[in-house]
Structures are given as C-alpha cells and as structure tokens.
Amino acid sequence: MSNEDVILTAGDAEVTVQPGNGCRIGSLRVGGVELLRQGQKYGCFPMAPWCGRIRDGRFRDGAAVHQMPLNSPPHAIHGFARNAEWRTARTSDTEAVFTYDLADPWPYPGRVTQIVELTEDTLTLRLGIETYGASFPAQAGWHPWFNRSLEGGGDPVRVDFTPAWQEERGEDHLPTGRRIDPRPGPWDDCFGMPDGVDVTLTWPGRFEVDVTSRERWVVVYDEQEAAVCVEPQTGPPDGLNTDPRLVTPIEPLETSTTWSWRRL
C-alpha cells in the first residue's frame, strides 16, 4: 500500500496519520477542535529505536561502541522513526497498522510497527520493535505536541501529574544519574512514575485529556509558547547506555499509550 495519509474516524473524533512523514499523528480533531500543534515537525511522532538524547551520539552494546549521527549536536536525538517513510500495512475505519525497516546508520536489522486505534473518546498507540538477527538495545515512545491553547478561545492548558521522582538534568540536558524531588516547571525533564505514566491535560471549560501508559518514564516539555509535550517512553534519555531494554529474537520491545478525553 502507499504511504499517503490515512484518516480514521469514530464518533466526532478524527485522526490523520502520515506514514510518509515519520508515521506521525498529523492531526487529532474532536468535535472539530484540533488538539495537536500543526506543522511538518509537530503532531505526535513515534520515537524509535531510542527516545530523547544519546550522549555524544554514542552507545555501547557489549564490547561494540556505535556512533549515531549528531542531529542535535553534541547529541543524537529521538531516533530515526520520525524521519522515515513508513509503509501502510492495513487500515479500517478506526484502526491502522504501519511498518518500517531499520536500516543504516542503525547497526542492526529489524522492524518497527505502529498500530493506531481510535474510539469515540480514546486514541491508543502501540509500538513494537523486533530484530531480524542479533539482539540489540532499543527504546520506544511518543512525542506529542499538544496545543497550549485551543482554537475558539479559553485558558491555556494545565498539566497535572504526580511523579515519584525527577531525573536531575545536567547542563547538557541529560540526566546526571541522580533522582531528585520533582521541581516546578517550566520543564524539559524526565520523571519517574513507577506505577505507570498518568498525566492529565486540562483546557479549562473545554477538554480534559488523560495520557496513560504502563511505562515508568515520561518526559514533559513545556518551554515553548505554542505547545506542551507529554512523552511516555520505555526508558530515560540516554537510556541505551544507562537503562537499555534488549530486543531479542524471542522478545520484541512492545509498548503502548492511550489518550482518553472528555468535554468539560
């Protein structure tokens, strides 16, 4: 199938997926109201085969050290999935499946799959990474850009969550390895939620969206005026080095997140 945009609808919810643009969710409209920041680099993109920054773009796998392109100097950031052209495997009115094959400069052959499922009041995203050969460390997650203010007016979004800790952030924007008590924003920070990610976005008088995942890690980024980001992921920034999840021939990496909304 082609990599043309795929539109899913359920009730008054509509999602546009852009397999040709990193398989990002280009749009999420509920009752005609757009929840995601618009633009070629925004929406909500999958992060794979790593999330956030890799220190100096280098990660170790056993005795081997691999160098990734420094697309956010001096680091490598957010993986290759968001820049890849994905293939649409199958679609229905409310669900679609997309794949892309890992290739150079990633040193291991494998496949990434994203499943997008829409109901009238939820959007569920699933990511899987499988290997075609040797085991390798990997991460997966999502980087949504939620509009800070919704069209039609109203107060800007409020972000509410209760993390168990915050990863102390160094001047290089990477965790130092120390866990600290959560600090007030603005944030470009990783937080630990050992019982699973659970973050509520509230546009007063308009919408409430709960972002949940069974994963323990979430990055919250709200330093931009136009949007806020709530990023569930399978490990912290630089996690290929500090907290790797191994993709093996018998155990792929699988993760999911669900956004649930209601009108206020």
N, C-alpha and C positions, 0 to 999 in steps of 0.2 A: 504494500500500500504506500501511498505518497506520504510526504511529511507536511501536507497542508494542515492548517489549523483545524482542530476538532472542537465542536461545540456540544456540550452536554446540558440537558435541561431537566429540572424536576420541580414541579410546582412553579413558583415565581423565581426560582434560583437558576442562574445560567453561568456556566464555566466555559472559558475558552482556553484550550491547551495548544501550545505552539511547539510541536515536535521539531520544526526546523530552526527554532530559536532556543535550543537548550532544554526542550521539553518543559518550558516554564508555564505556569498558570498565568496567562496574559491578562485575564480578567475574571473577576468573581462579582457578579451583579445579583443582588437580592431585591426584588420589588423595584428593579430599575436603578438601584443605587449601587455605584461602584465602590467596592471595599478596598481594592488594591491600587497602589500607585501605578499609573500608566507610563509606558515607555519601553524601549527596546531592552534596557538592562534591569527592569523592575519586575512588577508582577510578583511571582513566587517561583524561584528556581531551585531545582534539586542540587544538593552538594554531594558529589561523589567523584573519585574514591577517597576524598578527605574533606573535612569541614574546617573552615577558618584558615588560619595561617599555619604553615610549616616553617619552623625557624630556619632561616637561610636557604629554604627550599630543599633541605636535605633530610632524608630519613634513613634509618638503619633497619635492615632485615637480616638478622643473623650477622654474618661477617660482611655482608654487602652493604655499601652506602650508595643510595640513589639520589641523584640531583634532579629536581623538578625546575621548570622554567620560573624565573622570578617575575611573576606577573603583578606583584605588589611589593616592589623592592623595599627592604632586602629579603622579603619572604615570598613564598608561593601561597596563593590563597584560593580556597573554595573549590578545588578540584577541576576536572575537565568537563563534567556533565553539562554545565550551564552553557558551554561554548560548542557543544557537539550537535550534529544533526541526528536526531533520533528517528527511528522507524516506527510507524503505527502498526501494531500487530493485530489489534482488533478493536472494534467500537460497538457500543449500543447507544441508546438514548441517554443512559445515565452512567455508563462505565466505559473506560478505555484503557488499553494496555499498550505501552511503548517500550522499545528496547534500543540500546546502542552498545556496540562492542568496544571495549577498552583497547586502545592502540597507543603507539609511540606518541609522546615520550613516557607514558606509563609502562613500566618494565614487565608487566605480567599480562598474559591474555585472559580476558574474562568478559562478562556481560553484565550490564546494568539494566534492570527492569523497573519501570514505574507504572503503578496502577492508580488510576484516578476514579473515585466513586462518589457520585453526587446523590443526595436525597433532598427532600424539600427543606431540611434545616441542618444538614451536615455535609461537609466535604471531607472525605478520607483519602489520604495519600499514602501509598506504600512504595518502599524502595527495596530492591533486592540486588545484591552483588554476588555473582558466582564466578568461580575460576574455571578456566579451560585446561589448567595444568597444575602448577605448583601452588601451594598455599601462599597467601600474602596478607599483610596488614592493610586495613582499609577503615574508612568511616563513611557514614551517610547521614544526611539530614536535609533540612529545607530552610530557605532564606526568603521568607515573605516580606514584602514591603506593604504594610497596611497604611492607608491614607490617614494622616493625622487628623484632618478634618474632612467630613463628608460633604459631597455636593448637596445643596439645599440648606446649608447652614447648620447652626448648633455649635456647642462647645467642642474643643478638640478632644481626642481620645485620652482616656486614662488607662494606665497599665497597672494591674494588681496581681501580685503573686507573693508567695511566702517561701523563699528558698531556704534550705538548711545552711548553706554557706555561699560565699562568693569566692571565686578564684582571684587571688591578688594579681593585679595586672601590672607588668613591668612597663618601663618607658618604651620598650619595643612592641608593646601591645600584646605580648604573650604572657600566659600565666607564669608566675615565678615558682610555683610549686607549693606556695603557702595558701591555706584556706583561711579566710577572714570572715567576720560577721558582715552580713550584707549592708552595703552603704547606699545612701540615697543617690538618685541619678543626677545628671544625665549619665547614661551608660553606653559603653561598648565593651561589655563584660560577660563572662561566663559564670553561670550559677549552677549549684548542685541541688537537685530535687530528687532525693533517693527513692521516694515513693512514686515517682513519675512526674513528668512535666505537666503543670496545670497553671495556665496564665489566662487571666480574663482581661479582655479589651472592652472598654465601655465608652461609647459615644453617647453622652447623657441625652436622654429623651429620644434616642434614635435606635441604636443597636447595642447588643452585648454579644461578643464572640469569645467562646472558650477555646483555647488552643491546648490540646492534651496529647500526651504520648507516654508510652511505658518507659521511655528512655529517662536517664538520670540527669541529663545535661541540657541546658538551654542558654543560648546567647541572646541578650537583649541589647538592642542598639536603637537609641532614640536621640542621637546627636544631630540629626537632620531636621529641618523645619517641615519638610513635606510629608514625612512618613516615619513610622516606627516599625522595627523588625523584632519578631519573636521567633527564634530559630531552634527548634528541637533537633538534637543531634546525638549520635551514638557515642561521642566522647568529646573531651575538651579540645580547644585549639592546641595545635602541635601534638595531638593525641597519637599520631602514627609513631611518635617517639616515646611518649610518656604513658599512654594507656591504649596500646594497639588492640584492635579486635581482629582476629585472624579469620580470613575467608579460606576454607578448606574444601577439598573435593566432595566431602560428605556434609559440610555445614556451611551454607551460604550465609552472608550477612543479610538479615531481614529486619526492617523497621517500619514504623507507621506513625502517622499523626492524624488526628481528627480535629476539625474545626466545627464547633456547634454554635449556631446563632439563634437569637430571638430578638423580636422587636420590643422596644421599651415604650 
